[in-house]
């Protein structure tokens, strides 16, 4: 059995960004009834986008 460790919250920085109203509405609609915050959704979406870009970059690199 794995030893329990109290999770550490990664350091964060507050960034103020503007979203188009329609994007805010779509995100709020997607997370409605879910155990997810707006910030958590945006962070997950950005991480997925960055991973996709990295995979795409790796595919186009000559060997």
Predicted model as a PDB file, atoms N, CA, C, CB and O in Angstrom, pLDDT in the B-factor column:
MODEL        1                                                                  
ATOM      1  N   UNK A   1       0.844  -1.178   0.000  1.00 82.00           N  
ATOM      2  CA  UNK A   1       0.000   0.000   0.000  1.00 82.00           C  
ATOM      3  C   UNK A   1       0.893   1.247   0.000  1.00 82.00           C  
ATOM      4  CB  UNK A   1      -0.962  -0.005   1.226  1.00 82.00           C  
ATOM      5  O   UNK A   1       1.867   1.330   0.749  1.00 82.00           O  
ATOM      6  N   UNK A   2       0.541   2.214  -0.856  1.00 85.00           N  
ATOM      7  CA  UNK A   2       1.320   3.446  -0.959  1.00 85.00           C  
ATOM      8  C   UNK A   2       1.118   4.295   0.282  1.00 85.00           C  
ATOM      9  CB  UNK A   2       0.929   4.239  -2.219  1.00 85.00           C  
ATOM     10  O   UNK A   2       0.025   4.358   0.845  1.00 85.00           O  
ATOM     11  N   UNK A   3       2.201   4.948   0.698  1.00 93.00           N  
ATOM     12  CA  UNK A   3       2.143   5.827   1.859  1.00 93.00           C  
ATOM     13  C   UNK A   3       1.413   7.114   1.492  1.00 93.00           C  
ATOM     14  CB  UNK A   3       3.564   6.137   2.385  1.00 93.00           C  
ATOM     15  O   UNK A   3       1.670   7.707   0.444  1.00 93.00           O  
ATOM     16  N   UNK A   4       0.507   7.538   2.356  1.00 91.00           N  
ATOM     17  CA  UNK A   4      -0.250   8.761   2.104  1.00 91.00           C  
ATOM     18  C   UNK A   4       0.640   9.964   2.314  1.00 91.00           C  
ATOM     19  CB  UNK A   4      -1.487   8.843   3.013  1.00 91.00           C  
ATOM     20  O   UNK A   4       1.380  10.044   3.294  1.00 91.00           O  
ATOM     21  N   UNK A   5       0.562  10.907   1.374  1.00 89.00           N  
ATOM     22  CA  UNK A   5       1.272  12.172   1.498  1.00 89.00           C  
ATOM     23  C   UNK A   5       0.272  13.296   1.286  1.00 89.00           C  
ATOM     24  CB  UNK A   5       2.453  12.267   0.479  1.00 89.00           C  
ATOM     25  O   UNK A   5      -0.555  13.246   0.376  1.00 89.00           O  
ATOM     26  N   UNK A   6       0.355  14.290   2.121  1.00 88.00           N  
ATOM     27  CA  UNK A   6      -0.524  15.441   1.972  1.00 88.00           C  
ATOM     28  C   UNK A   6      -0.117  16.163   0.688  1.00 88.00           C  
ATOM     29  CB  UNK A   6      -0.446  16.397   3.224  1.00 88.00           C  
ATOM     30  O   UNK A   6       1.051  16.518   0.529  1.00 88.00           O  
ATOM     31  N   UNK A   7      -1.073  16.389  -0.240  1.00 82.00           N  
ATOM     32  CA  UNK A   7      -0.723  17.032  -1.516  1.00 82.00           C  
ATOM     33  C   UNK A   7      -0.294  18.476  -1.313  1.00 82.00           C  
ATOM     34  CB  UNK A   7      -1.907  16.977  -2.485  1.00 82.00           C  
ATOM     35  O   UNK A   7      -0.796  19.180  -0.437  1.00 82.00           O  
ATOM     36  N   UNK A   8       0.635  18.890  -2.135  1.00 86.00           N  
ATOM     37  CA  UNK A   8       1.104  20.278  -2.098  1.00 86.00           C  
ATOM     38  C   UNK A   8       0.441  21.040  -3.220  1.00 86.00           C  
ATOM     39  CB  UNK A   8       2.654  20.362  -2.215  1.00 86.00           C  
ATOM     40  O   UNK A   8       0.361  20.565  -4.353  1.00 86.00           O  
ATOM     41  N   UNK A   9      -0.034  22.226  -2.895  1.00 83.00           N  
ATOM     42  CA  UNK A   9      -0.654  23.084  -3.900  1.00 83.00           C  
ATOM     43  C   UNK A   9       0.468  23.804  -4.640  1.00 83.00           C  
ATOM     44  CB  UNK A   9      -1.665  24.107  -3.250  1.00 83.00           C  
ATOM     45  O   UNK A   9       1.312  24.447  -4.016  1.00 83.00           O  
ATOM     46  N   UNK A  10       0.478  23.698  -5.965  1.00 85.00           N  
ATOM     47  CA  UNK A  10       1.558  24.368  -6.702  1.00 85.00           C  
ATOM     48  C   UNK A  10       1.446  25.884  -6.574  1.00 85.00           C  
ATOM     49  CB  UNK A  10       1.531  23.960  -8.186  1.00 85.00           C  
ATOM     50  O   UNK A  10       0.353  26.421  -6.396  1.00 85.00           O  
ATOM     51  N   UNK A  11       2.579  26.564  -6.666  1.00 92.00           N  
ATOM     52  CA  UNK A  11       2.508  28.031  -6.597  1.00 92.00           C  
ATOM     53  C   UNK A  11       1.706  28.571  -7.775  1.00 92.00           C  
ATOM     54  CB  UNK A  11       3.931  28.653  -6.586  1.00 92.00           C  
ATOM     55  O   UNK A  11       1.746  28.017  -8.873  1.00 92.00           O  
ATOM     56  N   UNK A  12       0.995  29.631  -7.542  1.00 92.00           N  
ATOM     57  CA  UNK A  12       0.174  30.226  -8.605  1.00 92.00           C  
ATOM     58  C   UNK A  12       0.426  31.723  -8.689  1.00 92.00           C  
ATOM     59  CB  UNK A  12      -1.327  29.950  -8.359  1.00 92.00           C  
ATOM     60  O   UNK A  12       0.926  32.346  -7.752  1.00 92.00           O  
ATOM     61  N   UNK A  13       0.068  32.274  -9.827  1.00 94.00           N  
ATOM     62  CA  UNK A  13       0.147  33.712 -10.050  1.00 94.00           C  
ATOM     63  C   UNK A  13      -1.187  34.159 -10.609  1.00 94.00           C  
ATOM     64  CB  UNK A  13       1.323  34.088 -11.012  1.00 94.00           C  
ATOM     65  O   UNK A  13      -1.720  33.531 -11.523  1.00 94.00           O  
ATOM     66  N   UNK A  14      -1.717  35.208 -10.084  1.00 94.00           N  
ATOM     67  CA  UNK A  14      -2.982  35.735 -10.562  1.00 94.00           C  
ATOM     68  C   UNK A  14      -2.747  36.499 -11.867  1.00 94.00           C  
ATOM     69  CB  UNK A  14      -3.640  36.648  -9.494  1.00 94.00           C  
ATOM     70  O   UNK A  14      -1.930  37.418 -11.914  1.00 94.00           O  
ATOM     71  N   UNK A  15      -3.467  36.117 -12.923  1.00 94.00           N  
ATOM     72  CA  UNK A  15      -3.407  36.809 -14.209  1.00 94.00           C  
ATOM     73  C   UNK A  15      -4.816  37.251 -14.568  1.00 94.00           C  
ATOM     74  CB  UNK A  15      -2.799  35.895 -15.329  1.00 94.00           C  
ATOM     75  O   UNK A  15      -5.763  36.469 -14.484  1.00 94.00           O  
ATOM     76  N   UNK A  16      -4.942  38.473 -14.956  1.00 95.00           N  
ATOM     77  CA  UNK A  16      -6.240  38.996 -15.361  1.00 95.00           C  
ATOM     78  C   UNK A  16      -6.313  38.909 -16.888  1.00 95.00           C  
ATOM     79  CB  UNK A  16      -6.452  40.478 -14.852  1.00 95.00           C  
ATOM     80  O   UNK A  16      -5.543  39.567 -17.588  1.00 95.00           O  
ATOM     81  N   UNK A  17      -7.226  38.107 -17.393  1.00 95.00           N  
ATOM     82  CA  UNK A  17      -7.399  37.997 -18.839  1.00 95.00           C  
ATOM     83  C   UNK A  17      -8.856  38.252 -19.180  1.00 95.00           C  
ATOM     84  CB  UNK A  17      -6.945  36.604 -19.357  1.00 95.00           C  
ATOM     85  O   UNK A  17      -9.744  38.082 -18.343  1.00 95.00           O  
ATOM     86  N   UNK A  18      -9.088  38.656 -20.403  1.00 97.00           N  
ATOM     87  CA  UNK A  18     -10.457  38.923 -20.854  1.00 97.00           C  
ATOM     88  C   UNK A  18     -10.910  37.786 -21.758  1.00 97.00           C  
ATOM     89  CB  UNK A  18     -10.550  40.292 -21.599  1.00 97.00           C  
ATOM     90  O   UNK A  18     -10.177  37.340 -22.641  1.00 97.00           O  
ATOM     91  N   UNK A  19     -12.130  37.331 -21.518  1.00 97.00           N  
ATOM     92  CA  UNK A  19     -12.745  36.310 -22.346  1.00 97.00           C  
ATOM     93  C   UNK A  19     -13.925  36.926 -23.081  1.00 97.00           C  
ATOM     94  CB  UNK A  19     -13.190  35.092 -21.495  1.00 97.00           C  
ATOM     95  O   UNK A  19     -14.638  37.756 -22.516  1.00 97.00           O  
ATOM     96  N   UNK A  20     -14.141  36.539 -24.314  1.00 98.00           N  
ATOM     97  CA  UNK A  20     -15.384  36.963 -24.970  1.00 98.00           C  
ATOM     98  C   UNK A  20     -16.573  36.395 -24.187  1.00 98.00           C  
ATOM     99  CB  UNK A  20     -15.423  36.490 -26.472  1.00 98.00           C  
ATOM    100  O   UNK A  20     -16.500  35.286 -23.657  1.00 98.00           O  
ATOM    101  N   UNK A  21     -17.645  37.147 -24.120  1.00 98.00           N  
ATOM    102  CA  UNK A  21     -18.818  36.717 -23.351  1.00 98.00           C  
ATOM    103  C   UNK A  21     -19.341  35.360 -23.784  1.00 98.00           C  
ATOM    104  CB  UNK A  21     -19.918  37.738 -23.475  1.00 98.00           C  
ATOM    105  O   UNK A  21     -19.777  34.566 -22.951  1.00 98.00           O  
ATOM    106  N   UNK A  22     -19.302  35.086 -25.089  1.00 98.00           N  
ATOM    107  CA  UNK A  22     -19.823  33.793 -25.546  1.00 98.00           C  
ATOM    108  C   UNK A  22     -18.970  32.635 -25.041  1.00 98.00           C  
ATOM    109  CB  UNK A  22     -19.891  33.759 -27.072  1.00 98.00           C  
ATOM    110  O   UNK A  22     -19.494  31.553 -24.779  1.00 98.00           O  
ATOM    111  N   UNK A  23     -17.661  32.847 -24.901  1.00 98.00           N  
ATOM    112  CA  UNK A  23     -16.783  31.794 -24.381  1.00 98.00           C  
ATOM    113  C   UNK A  23     -17.079  31.557 -22.898  1.00 98.00           C  
ATOM    114  CB  UNK A  23     -15.286  32.171 -24.585  1.00 98.00           C  
ATOM    115  O   UNK A  23     -17.131  30.413 -22.447  1.00 98.00           O  
ATOM    116  N   UNK A  24     -17.271  32.634 -22.150  1.00 98.00           N  
ATOM    117  CA  UNK A  24     -17.619  32.501 -20.737  1.00 98.00           C  
ATOM    118  C   UNK A  24     -18.915  31.715 -20.583  1.00 98.00           C  
ATOM    119  CB  UNK A  24     -17.752  33.886 -20.077  1.00 98.00           C  
ATOM    120  O   UNK A  24     -19.011  30.828 -19.735  1.00 98.00           O  
ATOM    121  N   UNK A  25     -19.899  32.039 -21.394  1.00 98.00           N  
ATOM    122  CA  UNK A  25     -21.180  31.338 -21.327  1.00 98.00           C  
ATOM    123  C   UNK A  25     -21.022  29.854 -21.635  1.00 98.00           C  
ATOM    124  CB  UNK A  25     -22.178  31.966 -22.295  1.00 98.00           C  
ATOM    125  O   UNK A  25     -21.630  29.014 -20.972  1.00 98.00           O  
ATOM    126  N   UNK A  26     -20.207  29.528 -22.639  1.00 98.00           N  
ATOM    127  CA  UNK A  26     -19.994  28.125 -23.012  1.00 98.00           C  
ATOM    128  C   UNK A  26     -19.269  27.356 -21.911  1.00 98.00           C  
ATOM    129  CB  UNK A  26     -19.198  28.039 -24.317  1.00 98.00           C  
ATOM    130  O   UNK A  26     -19.601  26.206 -21.627  1.00 98.00           O  
ATOM    131  N   UNK A  27     -18.278  27.997 -21.293  1.00 97.00           N  
ATOM    132  CA  UNK A  27     -17.557  27.336 -20.200  1.00 97.00           C  
ATOM    133  C   UNK A  27     -18.493  27.109 -19.026  1.00 97.00           C  
ATOM    134  CB  UNK A  27     -16.333  28.172 -19.757  1.00 97.00           C  
ATOM    135  O   UNK A  27     -18.536  26.016 -18.463  1.00 97.00           O  
ATOM    136  N   UNK A  28     -19.243  28.137 -18.656  1.00 97.00           N  
ATOM    137  CA  UNK A  28     -20.174  28.008 -17.534  1.00 97.00           C  
ATOM    138  C   UNK A  28     -21.221  26.937 -17.807  1.00 97.00           C  
ATOM    139  CB  UNK A  28     -20.858  29.346 -17.251  1.00 97.00           C  
ATOM    140  O   UNK A  28     -21.617  26.209 -16.896  1.00 97.00           O  
ATOM    141  N   UNK A  29     -21.668  26.837 -19.042  1.00 97.00           N  
ATOM    142  CA  UNK A  29     -22.626  25.795 -19.428  1.00 97.00           C  
ATOM    143  C   UNK A  29     -21.987  24.414 -19.297  1.00 97.00           C  
ATOM    144  CB  UNK A  29     -23.126  26.021 -20.877  1.00 97.00           C  
ATOM    145  O   UNK A  29     -22.625  23.473 -18.827  1.00 97.00           O  
ATOM    146  N   UNK A  30     -20.720  24.295 -19.715  1.00 97.00           N  
ATOM    147  CA  UNK A  30     -20.024  23.003 -19.673  1.00 97.00           C  
ATOM    148  C   UNK A  30     -19.785  22.530 -18.240  1.00 97.00           C  
ATOM    149  CB  UNK A  30     -18.691  23.101 -20.412  1.00 97.00           C  
ATOM    150  O   UNK A  30     -19.827  21.328 -17.978  1.00 97.00           O  
ATOM    151  N   UNK A  31     -19.536  23.453 -17.309  1.00 96.00           N  
ATOM    152  CA  UNK A  31     -19.210  23.048 -15.940  1.00 96.00           C  
ATOM    153  C   UNK A  31     -20.423  23.028 -15.012  1.00 96.00           C  
ATOM    154  CB  UNK A  31     -18.167  23.974 -15.373  1.00 96.00           C  
ATOM    155  O   UNK A  31     -20.323  22.589 -13.866  1.00 96.00           O  
ATOM    156  N   UNK A  32     -21.560  23.497 -15.502  1.00 97.00           N  
ATOM    157  CA  UNK A  32     -22.777  23.521 -14.682  1.00 97.00           C  
ATOM    158  C   UNK A  32     -23.101  22.107 -14.197  1.00 97.00           C  
ATOM    159  CB  UNK A  32     -23.976  24.110 -15.486  1.00 97.00           C  
ATOM    160  O   UNK A  32     -23.178  21.173 -14.995  1.00 97.00           O  
ATOM    161  N   UNK A  33     -23.288  21.959 -12.890  1.00 97.00           N  
ATOM    162  CA  UNK A  33     -23.632  20.660 -12.318  1.00 97.00           C  
ATOM    163  C   UNK A  33     -22.415  19.760 -12.117  1.00 97.00           C  
ATOM    164  CB  UNK A  33     -24.634  19.963 -13.203  1.00 97.00           C  
ATOM    165  O   UNK A  33     -22.551  18.632 -11.645  1.00 97.00           O  
ATOM    166  N   UNK A  34     -21.246  20.246 -12.467  1.00 96.00           N  
ATOM    167  CA  UNK A  34     -20.009  19.484 -12.296  1.00 96.00           C  
ATOM    168  C   UNK A  34     -19.264  20.020 -11.077  1.00 96.00           C  
ATOM    169  CB  UNK A  34     -19.115  19.566 -13.576  1.00 96.00           C  
ATOM    170  O   UNK A  34     -19.503  21.143 -10.632  1.00 96.00           O  
ATOM    171  N   UNK A  35     -18.379  19.218 -10.555  1.00 94.00           N  
ATOM    172  CA  UNK A  35     -17.530  19.700  -9.454  1.00 94.00           C  
ATOM    173  C   UNK A  35     -16.278  20.296 -10.070  1.00 94.00           C  
ATOM    174  CB  UNK A  35     -17.167  18.542  -8.439  1.00 94.00           C  
ATOM    175  O   UNK A  35     -15.189  19.733  -9.961  1.00 94.00           O  
ATOM    176  N   UNK A  36     -16.442  21.431 -10.712  1.00 95.00           N  
ATOM    177  CA  UNK A  36     -15.351  22.075 -11.436  1.00 95.00           C  
ATOM    178  C   UNK A  36     -15.560  23.579 -11.380  1.00 95.00           C  
ATOM    179  CB  UNK A  36     -15.273  21.576 -12.911  1.00 95.00           C  
ATOM    180  O   UNK A  36     -16.674  24.075 -11.548  1.00 95.00           O  
ATOM    181  N   UNK A  37     -14.470  24.290 -11.141  1.00 94.00           N  
ATOM    182  CA  UNK A  37     -14.542  25.749 -11.154  1.00 94.00           C  
ATOM    183  C   UNK A  37     -14.164  26.261 -12.541  1.00 94.00           C  
ATOM    184  CB  UNK A  37     -13.611  26.361 -10.068  1.00 94.00           C  
ATOM    185  O   UNK A  37     -13.604  25.534 -13.362  1.00 94.00           O  
ATOM    186  N   UNK A  38     -14.480  27.514 -12.775  1.00 95.00           N  
ATOM    187  CA  UNK A  38     -14.117  28.149 -14.035  1.00 95.00           C  
ATOM    188  C   UNK A  38     -12.609  28.083 -14.226  1.00 95.00           C  
ATOM    189  CB  UNK A  38     -14.607  29.612 -14.075  1.00 95.00           C  
ATOM    190  O   UNK A  38     -12.126  27.721 -15.299  1.00 95.00           O  
ATOM    191  N   UNK A  39     -11.867  28.434 -13.180  1.00 94.00           N  
ATOM    192  CA  UNK A  39     -10.400  28.415 -13.265  1.00 94.00           C  
ATOM    193  C   UNK A  39      -9.860  27.023 -13.555  1.00 94.00           C  
ATOM    194  CB  UNK A  39      -9.792  28.936 -11.972  1.00 94.00           C  
ATOM    195  O   UNK A  39      -8.976  26.864 -14.397  1.00 94.00           O  
ATOM    196  N   UNK A  40     -10.383  26.013 -12.864  1.00 93.00           N  
ATOM    197  CA  UNK A  40      -9.912  24.642 -13.085  1.00 93.00           C  
ATOM    198  C   UNK A  40     -10.162  24.208 -14.523  1.00 93.00           C  
ATOM    199  CB  UNK A  40     -10.602  23.671 -12.113  1.00 93.00           C  
ATOM    200  O   UNK A  40      -9.317  23.548 -15.128  1.00 93.00           O  
ATOM    201  N   UNK A  41     -11.317  24.573 -15.077  1.00 95.00           N  
ATOM    202  CA  UNK A  41     -11.628  24.235 -16.462  1.00 95.00           C  
ATOM    203  C   UNK A  41     -10.635  24.894 -17.407  1.00 95.00           C  
ATOM    204  CB  UNK A  41     -13.059  24.660 -16.814  1.00 95.00           C  
ATOM    205  O   UNK A  41     -10.099  24.242 -18.303  1.00 95.00           O  
ATOM    206  N   UNK A  42     -10.389  26.187 -17.208  1.00 95.00           N  
ATOM    207  CA  UNK A  42      -9.486  26.927 -18.095  1.00 95.00           C  
ATOM    208  C   UNK A  42      -8.065  26.364 -17.992  1.00 95.00           C  
ATOM    209  CB  UNK A  42      -9.495  28.440 -17.746  1.00 95.00           C  
ATOM    210  O   UNK A  42      -7.389  26.208 -19.009  1.00 95.00           O  
ATOM    211  N   UNK A  43      -7.610  26.060 -16.782  1.00 93.00           N  
ATOM    212  CA  UNK A  43      -6.270  25.500 -16.604  1.00 93.00           C  
ATOM    213  C   UNK A  43      -6.155  24.164 -17.328  1.00 93.00           C  
ATOM    214  CB  UNK A  43      -5.946  25.328 -15.105  1.00 93.00           C  
ATOM    215  O   UNK A  43      -5.166  23.919 -18.020  1.00 93.00           O  
ATOM    216  N   UNK A  44      -7.153  23.300 -17.175  1.00 95.00           N  
ATOM    217  CA  UNK A  44      -7.127  21.999 -17.854  1.00 95.00           C  
ATOM    218  C   UNK A  44      -7.134  22.173 -19.369  1.00 95.00           C  
ATOM    219  CB  UNK A  44      -8.325  21.139 -17.418  1.00 95.00           C  
ATOM    220  O   UNK A  44      -6.436  21.451 -20.080  1.00 95.00           O  
ATOM    221  N   UNK A  45      -7.916  23.122 -19.863  1.00 96.00           N  
ATOM    222  CA  UNK A  45      -7.990  23.358 -21.305  1.00 96.00           C  
ATOM    223  C   UNK A  45      -6.657  23.883 -21.844  1.00 96.00           C  
ATOM    224  CB  UNK A  45      -9.119  24.351 -21.627  1.00 96.00           C  
ATOM    225  O   UNK A  45      -6.217  23.474 -22.919  1.00 96.00           O  
ATOM    226  N   UNK A  46      -6.023  24.777 -21.109  1.00 95.00           N  
ATOM    227  CA  UNK A  46      -4.733  25.320 -21.539  1.00 95.00           C  
ATOM    228  C   UNK A  46      -3.669  24.223 -21.515  1.00 95.00           C  
ATOM    229  CB  UNK A  46      -4.307  26.505 -20.635  1.00 95.00           C  
ATOM    230  O   UNK A  46      -2.858  24.128 -22.436  1.00 95.00           O  
ATOM    231  N   UNK A  47      -3.667  23.398 -20.472  1.00 93.00           N  
ATOM    232  CA  UNK A  47      -2.697  22.288 -20.417  1.00 93.00           C  
ATOM    233  C   UNK A  47      -2.899  21.335 -21.592  1.00 93.00           C  
ATOM    234  CB  UNK A  47      -2.829  21.514 -19.081  1.00 93.00           C  
ATOM    235  O   UNK A  47      -1.925  20.886 -22.197  1.00 93.00           O  
ATOM    236  N   UNK A  48      -4.145  21.026 -21.919  1.00 95.00           N  
ATOM    237  CA  UNK A  48      -4.425  20.147 -23.058  1.00 95.00           C  
ATOM    238  C   UNK A  48      -3.938  20.784 -24.355  1.00 95.00           C  
ATOM    239  CB  UNK A  48      -5.934  19.838 -23.149  1.00 95.00           C  
ATOM    240  O   UNK A  48      -3.380  20.098 -25.211  1.00 95.00           O  
ATOM    241  N   UNK A  49      -4.145  22.086 -24.507  1.00 96.00           N  
ATOM    242  CA  UNK A  49      -3.698  22.786 -25.712  1.00 96.00           C  
ATOM    243  C   UNK A  49      -2.179  22.774 -25.806  1.00 96.00           C  
ATOM    244  CB  UNK A  49      -4.219  24.231 -25.724  1.00 96.00           C  
ATOM    245  O   UNK A  49      -1.631  22.552 -26.885  1.00 96.00           O  
ATOM    246  N   UNK A  50      -1.489  23.011 -24.690  1.00 95.00           N  
ATOM    247  CA  UNK A  50      -0.025  23.008 -24.691  1.00 95.00           C  
ATOM    248  C   UNK A  50       0.524  21.624 -25.022  1.00 95.00           C  
ATOM    249  CB  UNK A  50       0.510  23.472 -23.333  1.00 95.00           C  
ATOM    250  O   UNK A  50       1.500  21.498 -25.761  1.00 95.00           O  
ATOM    251  N   UNK A  51      -0.107  20.587 -24.471  1.00 95.00           N  
ATOM    252  CA  UNK A  51       0.303  19.212 -24.761  1.00 95.00           C  
ATOM    253  C   UNK A  51       0.110  18.902 -26.239  1.00 95.00           C  
ATOM    254  CB  UNK A  51      -0.492  18.213 -23.898  1.00 95.00           C  
ATOM    255  O   UNK A  51       0.962  18.270 -26.863  1.00 95.00           O  
ATOM    256  N   UNK A  52      -1.002  19.345 -26.793  1.00 96.00           N  
ATOM    257  CA  UNK A  52      -1.279  19.132 -28.208  1.00 96.00           C  
ATOM    258  C   UNK A  52      -0.236  19.823 -29.079  1.00 96.00           C  
ATOM    259  CB  UNK A  52      -2.680  19.639 -28.558  1.00 96.00           C  
ATOM    260  O   UNK A  52       0.242  19.252 -30.060  1.00 96.00           O  
ATOM    261  N   UNK A  53       0.115  21.055 -28.717  1.00 95.00           N  
ATOM    262  CA  UNK A  53       1.141  21.784 -29.466  1.00 95.00           C  
ATOM    263  C   UNK A  53       2.488  21.078 -29.396  1.00 95.00           C  
ATOM    264  CB  UNK A  53       1.274  23.210 -28.936  1.00 95.00           C  
ATOM    265  O   UNK A  53       3.208  21.003 -30.392  1.00 95.00           O  
ATOM    266  N   UNK A  54       2.825  20.566 -28.227  1.00 94.00           N  
ATOM    267  CA  UNK A  54       4.094  19.863 -28.063  1.00 94.00           C  
ATOM    268  C   UNK A  54       4.119  18.587 -28.897  1.00 94.00           C  
ATOM    269  CB  UNK A  54       4.336  19.533 -26.587  1.00 94.00           C  
ATOM    270  O   UNK A  54       5.122  18.289 -29.545  1.00 94.00           O  
ATOM    271  N   UNK A  55       3.022  17.835 -28.884  1.00 93.00           N  
ATOM    272  CA  UNK A  55       2.935  16.612 -29.695  1.00 93.00           C  
ATOM    273  C   UNK A  55       3.064  16.953 -31.179  1.00 93.00           C  
ATOM    274  CB  UNK A  55       1.596  15.868 -29.427  1.00 93.00           C  
ATOM    275  O   UNK A  55       3.768  16.271 -31.925  1.00 93.00           O  
ATOM    276  N   UNK A  56       2.383  18.006 -31.592  1.00 92.00           N  
ATOM    277  CA  UNK A  56       2.437  18.440 -32.987  1.00 92.00           C  
ATOM    278  C   UNK A  56       3.865  18.836 -33.373  1.00 92.00           C  
ATOM    279  CB  UNK A  56       1.470  19.620 -33.223  1.00 92.00           C  
ATOM    280  O   UNK A  56       4.344  18.504 -34.457  1.00 92.00           O  
ATOM    281  N   UNK A  57       4.529  19.548 -32.471  1.00 90.00           N  
ATOM    282  CA  UNK A  57       5.907  19.969 -32.729  1.00 90.00           C  
ATOM    283  C   UNK A  57       6.834  18.758 -32.838  1.00 90.00           C  
ATOM    284  CB  UNK A  57       6.398  20.914 -31.615  1.00 90.00           C  
ATOM    285  O   UNK A  57       7.712  18.723 -33.700  1.00 90.00           O  
ATOM    286  N   UNK A  58       6.639  17.771 -31.972  1.00 90.00           N  
ATOM    287  CA  UNK A  58       7.465  16.564 -32.006  1.00 90.00           C  
ATOM    288  C   UNK A  58       7.238  15.758 -33.288  1.00 90.00           C  
ATOM    289  CB  UNK A  58       7.172  15.692 -30.785  1.00 90.00           C  
ATOM    290  O   UNK A  58       8.162  15.120 -33.792  1.00 90.00           O  
ATOM    291  N   UNK A  59       6.025  15.786 -33.807  1.00 88.00           N  
ATOM    292  CA  UNK A  59       5.715  15.051 -35.031  1.00 88.00           C  
ATOM    293  C   UNK A  59       6.354  15.694 -36.258  1.00 88.00           C  
ATOM    294  CB  UNK A  59       4.208  14.962 -35.220  1.00 88.00           C  
ATOM    295  O   UNK A  59       6.665  15.005 -37.230  1.00 88.00           O  
ATOM    296  N   UNK A  60       6.551  17.007 -36.217  1.00 85.00           N  
ATOM    297  CA  UNK A  60       7.077  17.713 -37.382  1.00 85.00           C  
ATOM    298  C   UNK A  60       8.596  17.861 -37.356  1.00 85.00           C  
ATOM    299  CB  UNK A  60       6.443  19.073 -37.479  1.00 85.00           C  
ATOM    300  O   UNK A  60       9.186  18.316 -38.336  1.00 85.00           O  
ATOM    301  N   UNK A  61       9.240  17.482 -36.245  1.00 75.00           N  
ATOM    302  CA  UNK A  61      10.688  17.567 -36.160  1.00 75.00           C  
ATOM    303  C   UNK A  61      11.332  16.471 -37.015  1.00 75.00           C  
ATOM    304  CB  UNK A  61      11.150  17.454 -34.694  1.00 75.00           C  
ATOM    305  O   UNK A  61      10.922  15.313 -36.938  1.00 75.00           O  
ATOM    306  N   UNK A  62      12.330  16.820 -37.824  1.00 71.00           N  
ATOM    307  CA  UNK A  62      13.031  15.780 -38.583  1.00 71.00           C  
ATOM    308  C   UNK A  62      13.877  14.936 -37.624  1.00 71.00           C  
ATOM    309  CB  UNK A  62      13.928  16.411 -39.700  1.00 71.00           C  
ATOM    310  O   UNK A  62      14.418  15.439 -36.639  1.00 71.00           O  
ATOM    311  N   UNK A  63      13.974  13.657 -37.933  1.00 65.00           N  
ATOM    312  CA  UNK A  63      14.727  12.747 -37.053  1.00 65.00           C  
ATOM    313  C   UNK A  63      16.170  12.696 -37.404  1.00 65.00           C  
ATOM    314  CB  UNK A  63      14.162  11.364 -37.107  1.00 65.00           C  
ATOM    315  O   UNK A  63      16.937  11.979 -36.761  1.00 65.00           O  
TER     316      UNK A  63                                                      
ENDMDL                                                                          
END                                                                             
